[in-house]
Amino acid sequence: MRELFHDQNFPLVGAHRGASAYFPENTLLSFMKAKEMGADYIELDVHLSKDEVPVIMHDAHLDRTTNGKGKLRDFTLAELKQLDAGCKFGKPFPKQEIPTLQEALNWAKGSIGVSIELKQDIEKYPNLEERVLEVIDKTDTLNQIQVMSFNHRSVRRIKELEPKIFAGIILFSELCDPLAVVKQSKADFFNAPWLFQYREAIDALHQEGYLVCGGMNDDPEKWVSMQALGIDMAETNKPDVMINHTQKGKRTSTLLKNFYAKAAL
């Protein structure tokens, strides 16, 4: 079984909502194409349907990416499955269903890492962490998964429920002391756009064994600069482009060695 980071050479390229520059975002088609392009992992976003099934979509509302209207949480899975998640992309595609997390993990099992963003911001889902962990357990994919969220309480909660899961906090600002915030959240990695990253903070995080993600980026020149700062991974809508500008090294975070030893995955 492939582990998300174990024995990997860094930095890693994640496919943001799949190969979403070329295919409808957060669809199985987009994920498959990202894997074909050589992405190290795929990133996806998870909400809960009305009947509490973890489903994959970025927005809390259906309007932008599907032919539906309204809040995702107001529809059952059966109703969501009737919608087309590819019709707004701008190119003709056969109907793309809104995938469930279970469908995505069954597809990814044993072959590619998955980064799950818990969408606990615009809409709050009291049972999101539990439902996501149930799917991970059912698909036996814990050793391929990282979870993350802008909601740091959600990150702390999922770590309390499953200490073995690899989890990170996301921010969209420059912090005076990212290390302190990571520790407070019980997280394993720190994710912020490269614009808000700086050498002293990255070095401090690495010294304590934490990983650093540089957010989402489609600019090869910026990706080269991020790698020079020591950023461990970043996500992109164009994995084929970013992979061609990635300088793989041999460094492995001390955290990862300790994490895998503790988790015995």
ChimeraX attribute file (.defattr): number of C-alpha atoms within 10 A of each C-alpha:
attribute: neighborCount
match mode: 1-to-1
recipient: residues
	/A:1	11
	/A:2	14
	/A:3	18
	/A:4	22
	/A:5	22
	/A:6	16
	/A:7	13
	/A:8	15
	/A:9	14
	/A:10	20
	/A:11	24
	/A:12	22
	/A:13	25
	/A:14	31
	/A:15	32
	/A:16	30
	/A:17	28
	/A:18	31
	/A:19	30
	/A:20	22
	/A:21	17
	/A:22	14
	/A:23	22
	/A:24	25
	/A:25	25
	/A:26	30
	/A:27	24
	/A:28	23
	/A:29	18
	/A:30	24
	/A:31	30
	/A:32	16
	/A:33	19
	/A:34	27
	/A:35	22
	/A:36	12
	/A:37	16
	/A:38	15
	/A:39	26
	/A:40	23
	/A:41	28
	/A:42	29
	/A:43	23
	/A:44	25
	/A:45	22
	/A:46	24
	/A:47	27
	/A:48	30
	/A:49	22
	/A:50	17
	/A:51	12
	/A:52	17
	/A:53	20
	/A:54	25
	/A:55	25
	/A:56	28
	/A:57	26
	/A:58	19
	/A:59	17
	/A:60	20
	/A:61	18
	/A:62	20
	/A:63	15
	/A:64	15
	/A:65	21
	/A:66	21
	/A:67	14
	/A:68	17
	/A:69	12
	/A:70	11
	/A:71	15
	/A:72	23
	/A:73	22
	/A:74	14
	/A:75	17
	/A:76	15
	/A:77	21
	/A:78	11
	/A:79	13
	/A:80	23
	/A:81	15
	/A:82	14
	/A:83	18
	/A:84	18
	/A:85	28
	/A:86	24
	/A:87	18
	/A:88	15
	/A:89	17
	/A:90	9
	/A:91	11
	/A:92	9
	/A:93	15
	/A:94	10
	/A:95	12
	/A:96	20
	/A:97	19
	/A:98	23
	/A:99	20
	/A:100	24
	/A:101	25
	/A:102	19
	/A:103	14
	/A:104	21
	/A:105	22
	/A:106	16
	/A:107	15
	/A:108	21
	/A:109	19
	/A:110	16
	/A:111	15
	/A:112	21
	/A:113	26
	/A:114	26
	/A:115	23
	/A:116	21
	/A:117	24
	/A:118	25
	/A:119	24
	/A:120	21
	/A:121	12
	/A:122	9
	/A:123	15
	/A:124	15
	/A:125	18
	/A:126	11
	/A:127	10
	/A:128	21
	/A:129	20
	/A:130	14
	/A:131	17
	/A:132	24
	/A:133	18
	/A:134	14
	/A:135	20
	/A:136	20
	/A:137	11
	/A:138	13
	/A:139	18
	/A:140	14
	/A:141	22
	/A:142	23
	/A:143	24
	/A:144	26
	/A:145	22
	/A:146	21
	/A:147	26
	/A:148	26
	/A:149	22
	/A:150	19
	/A:151	18
	/A:152	21
	/A:153	15
	/A:154	24
	/A:155	26
	/A:156	20
	/A:157	15
	/A:158	25
	/A:159	21
	/A:160	12
	/A:161	12
	/A:162	14
	/A:163	14
	/A:164	17
	/A:165	22
	/A:166	26
	/A:167	24
	/A:168	28
	/A:169	26
	/A:170	21
	/A:171	17
	/A:172	13
	/A:173	11
	/A:174	14
	/A:175	15
	/A:176	9
	/A:177	12
	/A:178	19
	/A:179	19
	/A:180	11
	/A:181	15
	/A:182	20
	/A:183	14
	/A:184	12
	/A:185	19
	/A:186	20
	/A:187	23
	/A:188	24
	/A:189	25
	/A:190	23
	/A:191	26
	/A:192	22
	/A:193	19
	/A:194	23
	/A:195	13
	/A:196	14
	/A:197	22
	/A:198	15
	/A:199	12
	/A:200	11
	/A:201	16
	/A:202	21
	/A:203	17
	/A:204	14
	/A:205	21
	/A:206	21
	/A:207	13
	/A:208	13
	/A:209	19
	/A:210	23
	/A:211	24
	/A:212	25
	/A:213	27
	/A:214	23
	/A:215	23
	/A:216	20
	/A:217	20
	/A:218	17
	/A:219	13
	/A:220	16
	/A:221	11
	/A:222	13
	/A:223	25
	/A:224	15
	/A:225	12
	/A:226	23
	/A:227	20
	/A:228	11
	/A:229	16
	/A:230	19
	/A:231	27
	/A:232	23
	/A:233	22
	/A:234	26
	/A:235	27
	/A:236	27
	/A:237	24
	/A:238	24
	/A:239	29
	/A:240	19
	/A:241	14
	/A:242	24
	/A:243	21
	/A:244	9
	/A:245	14
	/A:246	17
	/A:247	13
	/A:248	13
	/A:249	11
	/A:250	9
	/A:251	12
	/A:252	19
	/A:253	18
	/A:254	14
	/A:255	17
	/A:256	18
	/A:257	14
	/A:258	12
	/A:259	18
	/A:260	16
	/A:261	10
	/A:262	11
	/A:263	12
	/A:264	9
	/A:265	13
